[in-house]
Amino acid sequence: MNARVSASAMREALTKPWMALQIFQGNNALSRVPEHYKKFYWEWKVAPKAPVHYIPEEGNFKKLPNGEIQPVQNLPLKLLQPKEIHEGIWGGEAIIKGFYKRKPYVRRMPHYWVPTLKKTVLYSEILDRYMNVTVTERTLNLIDENYGFDNYILNTPPADLMSELAVKLRREMLLSLAQGTLHPDNPAKRKELLNRFEKHIIPVEEAEWYGLNTKEAATKQKLIEEKASAPVPLKEAFRQEFIEYLKTNKVDMEEIKGEITESTSGSNWISSLNPFGKK
């Protein structure tokens, strides 16, 4: 008999599919990473990609010339992602493996379709940096459609960016926007960019996790846990408790300083009467 699935578990599986990924299950460091990182990883590695290598058919059914009705099946092609794809920005393109038949009565042969790559220089307004990047023609077209390199990186879903270089640049842009460190020598330009990309500003903690691969995320989580479990000297704990006490009770610091001065002056007056004291 199959176990019944609770409504809350079913709702979470539909609204938060990243929580059910196998890589985040078990008792390891990745299972304890923040939820926003799990969401990013799902959007980067699991979410459906834009149809780049095929033209999707519209509707649910189609009618063949012989009158037969068949369901429409838009199955994405399997893409091969070599390590070079993470060193550039290919605009959603990848390598396709298949078969090519030159003549009707000739045996088909295996074939690889590789996108045409080119070197170009890209400029980021947020990072104020020129970069020599390997791209495809589709990447340049998408940059033009988004009216700039920064808009392309920030507006494109991580699944369509694909490359690790692209999500690393996006992480760096998000950190600059969240911390407000862009263009330190030009306040007017900084204010303009912050207003233009206001919708992309996220908390600093979330931006620090964005764009990390699983190895980097696990290492970061382990360092956070080691720092949290490290022993704290008692003087540091007492100092923090005293500061919190002053904040909660709103103690007047000037009054405390006055009391300390009076007690110090009184002790000096008493010590002057001590015949055995140092003069």
Secondary structure, DSSP 8 states (H G I E B T S, - for coil): ------HHHHHHHHH-GGGG-GGG-SSSGGGGS-HHHHHHHIIIIIS-----SS----SSEEE-TTS-EEE-------EE--GGGGGSB-TT--EEEEEE-SSTTS--EEEEE---EEEEEEEETTTTEEEEEEEEHHHHHHHHHTTSHHHHHHHS-HHHH-SHHHHHHHHHHHHHHHHT-S-TT-HHHHHHHHHHTGGG---HHHHHHTT--HHHHHHHHHHHHHHHHS---HHHHHHHHHHHHHHHHT--HHHHHHHHHHHHHHHHHHHHT-TTS--
